[in-house]
Amino acid sequence: MKELIEYIAKSIVTMPEAVVVTEVPSSDSTILRLEVAPEDRGRVIGRQGQVAQAMRTLLRVAAIRKEARVQLEIV
């Protein structure tokens, strides 16, 4: 799932080398933290958060297939 978010983010941004996805395990789920360059933050979030919401939806579908709980944070 980490690779999925990394692939999507690198496809969207102008500086793909600045994309960093870290996995933080919590008690009942896993949190994926997505870090991008400051000038690319708007591209990842999208207009009214539509891109970020689409990424979260795809992540939720992938997590359901693996029977896991995952959350996405854009830092």
Biotite code that builds the C-alpha atoms (Angstrom):
import biotite.structure as struc

atoms = struc.array([
    struc.Atom([0.000, 0.000, 0.000], chain_id="A", res_id=1, res_name="MET", atom_name="CA", element="C"),
    struc.Atom([2.933, 2.265, 0.678], chain_id="A", res_id=2, res_name="LYS", atom_name="CA", element="C"),
    struc.Atom([4.116, 1.654, -2.878], chain_id="A", res_id=3, res_name="GLU", atom_name="CA", element="C"),
    struc.Atom([0.687, 2.572, -4.261], chain_id="A", res_id=4, res_name="LEU", atom_name="CA", element="C"),
    struc.Atom([0.673, 5.989, -2.579], chain_id="A", res_id=5, res_name="ILE", atom_name="CA", element="C"),
    struc.Atom([4.292, 6.584, -3.553], chain_id="A", res_id=6, res_name="GLU", atom_name="CA", element="C"),
    struc.Atom([3.548, 5.750, -7.209], chain_id="A", res_id=7, res_name="TYR", atom_name="CA", element="C"),
    struc.Atom([0.486, 8.016, -7.357], chain_id="A", res_id=8, res_name="ILE", atom_name="CA", element="C"),
    struc.Atom([2.262, 10.917, -5.650], chain_id="A", res_id=9, res_name="ALA", atom_name="CA", element="C"),
    struc.Atom([5.339, 10.672, -7.874], chain_id="A", res_id=10, res_name="LYS", atom_name="CA", element="C"),
    struc.Atom([3.083, 10.712, -10.931], chain_id="A", res_id=11, res_name="SER", atom_name="CA", element="C"),
    struc.Atom([1.394, 13.947, -9.831], chain_id="A", res_id=12, res_name="ILE", atom_name="CA", element="C"),
    struc.Atom([4.225, 16.133, -8.500], chain_id="A", res_id=13, res_name="VAL", atom_name="CA", element="C"),
    struc.Atom([6.906, 18.061, -10.364], chain_id="A", res_id=14, res_name="THR", atom_name="CA", element="C"),
    struc.Atom([9.683, 16.963, -7.985], chain_id="A", res_id=15, res_name="MET", atom_name="CA", element="C"),
    struc.Atom([9.252, 13.176, -7.601], chain_id="A", res_id=16, res_name="PRO", atom_name="CA", element="C"),
    struc.Atom([12.566, 12.801, -5.766], chain_id="A", res_id=17, res_name="GLU", atom_name="CA", element="C"),
    struc.Atom([11.101, 14.764, -2.832], chain_id="A", res_id=18, res_name="ALA", atom_name="CA", element="C"),
    struc.Atom([8.250, 12.289, -2.263], chain_id="A", res_id=19, res_name="VAL", atom_name="CA", element="C"),
    struc.Atom([8.630, 10.349, 0.988], chain_id="A", res_id=20, res_name="VAL", atom_name="CA", element="C"),
    struc.Atom([6.076, 7.895, 2.349], chain_id="A", res_id=21, res_name="VAL", atom_name="CA", element="C"),
    struc.Atom([6.589, 6.568, 5.861], chain_id="A", res_id=22, res_name="THR", atom_name="CA", element="C"),
    struc.Atom([4.590, 3.867, 7.608], chain_id="A", res_id=23, res_name="GLU", atom_name="CA", element="C"),
    struc.Atom([3.648, 4.487, 11.234], chain_id="A", res_id=24, res_name="VAL", atom_name="CA", element="C"),
    struc.Atom([1.961, 1.541, 12.959], chain_id="A", res_id=25, res_name="PRO", atom_name="CA", element="C"),
    struc.Atom([-0.670, 2.382, 15.572], chain_id="A", res_id=26, res_name="SER", atom_name="CA", element="C"),
    struc.Atom([-2.740, 0.193, 17.850], chain_id="A", res_id=27, res_name="SER", atom_name="CA", element="C"),
    struc.Atom([-5.522, -0.721, 15.421], chain_id="A", res_id=28, res_name="ASP", atom_name="CA", element="C"),
    struc.Atom([-4.350, 0.596, 12.035], chain_id="A", res_id=29, res_name="SER", atom_name="CA", element="C"),
    struc.Atom([-1.407, 1.835, 10.010], chain_id="A", res_id=30, res_name="THR", atom_name="CA", element="C"),
    struc.Atom([-0.849, 5.493, 9.189], chain_id="A", res_id=31, res_name="ILE", atom_name="CA", element="C"),
    struc.Atom([0.889, 6.384, 5.938], chain_id="A", res_id=32, res_name="LEU", atom_name="CA", element="C"),
    struc.Atom([2.489, 9.825, 6.042], chain_id="A", res_id=33, res_name="ARG", atom_name="CA", element="C"),
    struc.Atom([3.059, 11.436, 2.675], chain_id="A", res_id=34, res_name="LEU", atom_name="CA", element="C"),
    struc.Atom([5.636, 14.210, 2.473], chain_id="A", res_id=35, res_name="GLU", atom_name="CA", element="C"),
    struc.Atom([6.185, 16.234, -0.697], chain_id="A", res_id=36, res_name="VAL", atom_name="CA", element="C"),
    struc.Atom([8.008, 19.429, -1.618], chain_id="A", res_id=37, res_name="ALA", atom_name="CA", element="C"),
    struc.Atom([6.177, 22.573, -0.432], chain_id="A", res_id=38, res_name="PRO", atom_name="CA", element="C"),
    struc.Atom([5.466, 23.729, -3.986], chain_id="A", res_id=39, res_name="GLU", atom_name="CA", element="C"),
    struc.Atom([3.863, 20.352, -4.823], chain_id="A", res_id=40, res_name="ASP", atom_name="CA", element="C"),
    struc.Atom([1.571, 20.221, -1.796], chain_id="A", res_id=41, res_name="ARG", atom_name="CA", element="C"),
    struc.Atom([-1.269, 21.863, -3.709], chain_id="A", res_id=42, res_name="GLY", atom_name="CA", element="C"),
    struc.Atom([-1.009, 19.322, -6.520], chain_id="A", res_id=43, res_name="ARG", atom_name="CA", element="C"),
    struc.Atom([-1.282, 16.412, -4.082], chain_id="A", res_id=44, res_name="VAL", atom_name="CA", element="C"),
    struc.Atom([-4.223, 17.913, -2.203], chain_id="A", res_id=45, res_name="ILE", atom_name="CA", element="C"),
    struc.Atom([-6.024, 19.085, -5.335], chain_id="A", res_id=46, res_name="GLY", atom_name="CA", element="C"),
    struc.Atom([-8.895, 21.472, -5.793], chain_id="A", res_id=47, res_name="ARG", atom_name="CA", element="C"),
    struc.Atom([-11.132, 21.239, -2.731], chain_id="A", res_id=48, res_name="GLN", atom_name="CA", element="C"),
    struc.Atom([-9.157, 18.151, -1.658], chain_id="A", res_id=49, res_name="GLY", atom_name="CA", element="C"),
    struc.Atom([-10.365, 16.006, -4.541], chain_id="A", res_id=50, res_name="GLN", atom_name="CA", element="C"),
    struc.Atom([-6.982, 14.426, -5.347], chain_id="A", res_id=51, res_name="VAL", atom_name="CA", element="C"),
    struc.Atom([-6.288, 13.650, -1.695], chain_id="A", res_id=52, res_name="ALA", atom_name="CA", element="C"),
    struc.Atom([-9.760, 12.145, -1.331], chain_id="A", res_id=53, res_name="GLN", atom_name="CA", element="C"),
    struc.Atom([-9.237, 9.982, -4.421], chain_id="A", res_id=54, res_name="ALA", atom_name="CA", element="C"),
    struc.Atom([-5.910, 8.740, -3.025], chain_id="A", res_id=55, res_name="MET", atom_name="CA", element="C"),
    struc.Atom([-7.605, 7.892, 0.269], chain_id="A", res_id=56, res_name="ARG", atom_name="CA", element="C"),
    struc.Atom([-10.364, 6.010, -1.554], chain_id="A", res_id=57, res_name="THR", atom_name="CA", element="C"),
    struc.Atom([-7.872, 3.920, -3.530], chain_id="A", res_id=58, res_name="LEU", atom_name="CA", element="C"),
    struc.Atom([-5.930, 3.242, -0.337], chain_id="A", res_id=59, res_name="LEU", atom_name="CA", element="C"),
    struc.Atom([-9.114, 2.163, 1.442], chain_id="A", res_id=60, res_name="ARG", atom_name="CA", element="C"),
    struc.Atom([-9.941, -0.289, -1.363], chain_id="A", res_id=61, res_name="VAL", atom_name="CA", element="C"),
    struc.Atom([-6.416, -1.756, -1.287], chain_id="A", res_id=62, res_name="ALA", atom_name="CA", element="C"),
    struc.Atom([-6.602, -2.062, 2.507], chain_id="A", res_id=63, res_name="ALA", atom_name="CA", element="C"),
    struc.Atom([-9.945, -3.867, 2.383], chain_id="A", res_id=64, res_name="ILE", atom_name="CA", element="C"),
    struc.Atom([-8.507, -6.415, -0.036], chain_id="A", res_id=65, res_name="ARG", atom_name="CA", element="C"),
    struc.Atom([-5.698, -7.114, 2.467], chain_id="A", res_id=66, res_name="LYS", atom_name="CA", element="C"),
    struc.Atom([-8.037, -6.964, 5.469], chain_id="A", res_id=67, res_name="GLU", atom_name="CA", element="C"),
    struc.Atom([-6.194, -4.064, 7.069], chain_id="A", res_id=68, res_name="ALA", atom_name="CA", element="C"),
    struc.Atom([-6.975, -0.535, 8.263], chain_id="A", res_id=69, res_name="ARG", atom_name="CA", element="C"),
    struc.Atom([-4.897, 2.263, 6.785], chain_id="A", res_id=70, res_name="VAL", atom_name="CA", element="C"),
    struc.Atom([-5.065, 6.053, 6.993], chain_id="A", res_id=71, res_name="GLN", atom_name="CA", element="C"),
    struc.Atom([-3.324, 8.643, 4.811], chain_id="A", res_id=72, res_name="LEU", atom_name="CA", element="C"),
    struc.Atom([-1.855, 11.858, 6.228], chain_id="A", res_id=73, res_name="GLU", atom_name="CA", element="C"),
    struc.Atom([-0.394, 14.520, 3.977], chain_id="A", res_id=74, res_name="ILE", atom_name="CA", element="C"),
    struc.Atom([2.318, 16.342, 5.894], chain_id="A", res_id=75, res_name="VAL", atom_name="CA", element="C"),
])
